[in-house]
Structure formats: structure tokens, C-alpha cells
Amino acid sequence: MAQRPVGDVILDVRRIGLRFGGVQALTDISFDVREHEVRAIIGPNGAGKSSLLNCINGVYSPQQGEIALRGRTFGHLSSRQVAEMGIARTFQNLALFKGMSVLDNIMTGRNLKMRANLFQQALRWGAAEREEVAQREAVERIIDFLEIQAWRKTPVGRLPYGLQKRVDLGRALAMEPSVLLLDEPMAGMNVEEKQDMSRFILDVNAEYGTTIVLIEHDMSVVMDISDRVVVLDYGKKIGDGAPDEVRSNPDVISAYLGTGH
């Protein structure tokens, strides 16, 4: 399915610096992400990719620089506050509720949309009941979209790894983000699972209009689905541009592509 036309800058990362004690994790990182774009972040292990996502979604507070979403600069916000602004995140290591069903795991992503308080939700009466029905309908649409209807009532811990990754994507989609951060969404997958996940990422981009920022090690996947690629090495940006530009960048070849990845 064709991607939506890329629009104006929606996420702007400006001169980010992050230290842990005496260790400089990120140095003067700047790049932007345009609306409806699929933007990849690549680099060797330890390059600072996950730390960068953690700065964007409020897990870390960088010591230098600033980040803006739709022109609104933010910093020192909690992950929940950033999520309320419209930025959702999946993590490299799955943090699903293994004993809960697929449907209930994805429902947890609707918490930001719930207006009833816990007492009203527990009673399931009146407006609270109507709200829960509406939220479940939204989750069922995501389940259909991700083609996991057959497992909707299955505890997530019983699913193959590739399907668990799909549930994790569904939970993030349930937050209805304008920007979706994906941290190695295809790590540990076989070729078929990677093809499926690539298709769903492109479909999310096209059908939901969601802007995607992803970290990924599989270069064939990156080159196939990304509009632009930013390259990190030892916490510094060494490349930024279209996939073909990055692939031919001598610094990128030396630091990353030439090391057998």
C-alpha cells in the first residue's frame, strides 16, 4: 500500500546531549522527522540509539538540547505526559502482561483515552460502561488490522515471539499516537516474521497516517521501508539522508555497513 505524502516537520530534535556520570552517551544530536514519514535510526551496538528514543519519550532528560513536537518544545516530562502529547513507544525487550489475553493487553493502551475514574470503571455503570464498550470496539479494530483475531482471548505468554511483537505494536497503536517510536521491532524474528512486521509498519503509516521512527539492525529492512535514515556511532551523528545516500556514505560504511551488518 502506498504511503501517505510526507508533510512538514512534526518532531524536531535539536543538539541533544546526554551524560551518565562521566560517560557521554549522546553528543550534539540533531535531526527532524516529517509527518507521515518512516524515519530509521541505525548504528552499531552501543551507538546511543535507544538512549535517543528514551530522550524523546521522556524516560531520560538530556542535559543539553531540546525536542519539539509540532513546534511545541518539551523537556523534563514524564513518559505519560509525552504519551498524552501523542508519542507512543514500543521497547526492545517486551513488557507485555504475559498472563493477560491479547485483547486485555491492547486495552491497557487505551488508558490514556479513558475518562471514567477507577471506581466508575469497577462499577461498569452508565457512562463508564458505554465508554468501556467504545474502547473495546477500538481495540477490536486494531486486532482485526493486525490479523490476530484467532488469538484475541489467548494469554500473551503462550504466543510465538513474532505474534507477541505484534501485540506490543497493537498496544502502542491503541494510544492513537501521531508519532510511533519502535525500538528494534524485528529483533529475534525469522525472515517471514520480518516480512509481516514490515508490512504492518507500512500499513500503520499508510492507513493510520502515523509517523514512524524506528531503530532496526536489519539493513535490508531499513533500506526497503524507510524514507530517511539517521546514523549514529559512539553517540554522534555520522550520516543523515535518503537510504541510498546513507548506503554510499564512506563514514557509514566504515563504522557500520562495512562490519558485516
N, C-alpha and C positions, 0 to 999 in steps of 0.2 A: 504494500500500500504506500502511495506517495506521501512523503512528509509534508507538513504544512509549511508555507513560506516563512523563512526566518525573518523575524521582526527586529525591533530596536533592542538596545541593551536592557536586560531585565536584572542581571546580577553583575555587580562591579566589585572586583577585589583589587584593593589599592595598597601596594607596598607593605604587605603583611610580613611582620617579623615575629617569630615565636621562639622563646628560650625555655629550656628546662634546666634550672641551675646554671651551670657553665656551658651547657650544650646548646648550640644554636640549631634548632630544628628546621626553621624556615627563615630565609633571608630575602627581604625586598621582593616579595612575590606579587606580581600584578597581572591580571587578565580579566577579560569580561566574558559574559555569556549572553547570547541574544535569545529573545523569545522564540520558542518552538525549536531551538537548536538542540542537537545531540553533541555535547562537548565532552571530550575524553581527556583524562589526566593519566599520563603514563610515566614510567620511570622505574629504575631498579628497586629492589627491596631496600627499605631504609631511606628512600629519597624524600620522604615527607608528605606523601600523597594523602594518607589517612589523617595525618595531623592537619592538613589543609582543609579537608572536609569537616574535621572536628571544629576548626575555627569558624567555618561558615554556618554550622548548625548549632553553635552555642555550647559545645562540650568544652572547648578551650577558649580562653580570652587572650588574643595576641597582644604582645607588649607594644607593637608598632603597627601602624596602618589602620585601614578601615574597610568595611564592607557595606555595600548599599544594595538594597532590593527595590527596584522600581524608583530609584532616586532617593530612597529613604535610608540614611546611614544608620547602622545599628552596631552596637558593641556591648559587651558585658550583659548579654541577655541569656536567660536560661534556654535549654533546648525546647521546652514547652512554648516559651514566648516566641522563639524563632519559628516553631511549627505553626503557631497561630498567625504568623505573618505570611505563611504559605510555602515554607520549605520543609519537605519531608526527607527522611533518610532511612536507608537500609544499611545493615552492618555486615562486615566481612564474616564475623562469627555470628551465626544465627542466634537470636534471642527470643525465639518463639516459646509459647507455653505448650510444652510437649504433651501434657495430659489433656489439653483442651482440643475441641474439634477445630477443623479448618474454619467453619463459619464463625465460631466464637473468637478465634484468633484474629480474624479480619475485623470482627466487630470492635475489638479493642482500638482499632484505628479510627473509629467513629467517636471516640470520647470527646474530642475537641468540638464535635458538632452537637453534642447533647446539651440541652438547656435545662432539663429536669434535674433536681438535686438527687443525691443518693437515696434519701428517704422516699421521694416520689417514685424513683425507679424501682425501689424494692416493693412498693405497693402495687405498681403497674396499674394505675387507675387514671382515667380521664386523659388529660393532655400527655401525661407521661407514657401511657400505653400507646397512644397514637404516634408519639414520637418514636418509640421503640419499633413499631411496625414499619414506619417510614425508613428508619436506619437499617433495618434488616432487609428491606427491599433494595436499598442502595448496595448493601453487601452482596445480595444475591446476584445483582447485575455484574458486580466485579467477578464473582465466582464463575458466572457464565462467560465473561470476557476472557478469563484466564484458563478456561476449559478444564476446570477442576470440580465440575458438578458431581462426579461419581464419588468424590472423597469429602463432600461438604460436611458430613457428620463423623468423619474418621478422626481419631486423635492424631495430631500432627506428628507425634513421635513415631507413629507406625508408617509414615510415608517415606518413600525414597528421597534421597537428598535433593535431587533436582526439583521434585514437587514441593519440598519444604521451602526451597528458594522462591518458588512461585507464590507460595502463601505469604512469604515475607514481602514480596513485591505487592501483593494484594492488600496487605495491611497498610503499607505506605500509601497506596492509591486511595484507600478508604479515607484518608485525611484530605483528599481533594487538593493536593498541592499544586502551586503554579510552577515550582521548581522541585525536581526529584533528584536527590543525591544517591547514587548507587555505588557502594563500596565492594568492588570485585563481585558483581552479581553472578559471574560464571565460574568462580573458583571451585575446583573439585568436580566439575561436570565433565561428562563424556561429550563426544562430538555431537551426538543427536540432541542432548540436553542443551548444549550451547546454541545450536541452531534454533531450538524452540525459544530459548530466552531472548536471543537476538530478535526474533520475530515479534515477541511480545513487547520488547522495549520500543521497537519501531512503531508498533500498533498503538502503544500508550502515547507516543509522541504525535502520531497522526490523528487518532480518534479522540483522545482527551485533550490534545493541544498542550500537553505537559512538556516543559523544558527539562531536558535530561543532562545531568553532569555525572559521568561515571569514571571510576577507576577500573582499569582492566589490564591484565598482563598478556592476554592473547592478542597478538598484533594483527592477525588476520581479521578478528572480530572488530578491533578498533578501526582498521582501515575500511572495513565494509560499512559500518553503521554510523561513523562519526562525521559531523560537518567540519569541526575543527579539533585540533589536538594541542594540548599544552604539555610540555615535557619537563619533569623535574629531575635533578640529580644532586644529591647531598644538600637538599633543602634550597636549591637555587633553580631558577627557571633557565633552561638552556635551549628551548625551542618552543615555537608557538605558530600555528598556521594550519592550513589545509593538510589532510593526510599525506598527499603526495609531496608537499613541501617538507613536512617533518621527516618523511621517509628518506629524503635526499640530503637532509641537514648533516654535515660532517660531524658536528658536536654530538648529535643524537646517535649517529651510527657508532661513534667511538664509545659513548657512555652506555648505550642500551642495545640498539639493534645489532651491534656487532658482537654481542656477548652470547649469542645463541638463543635469544628470546624470539 
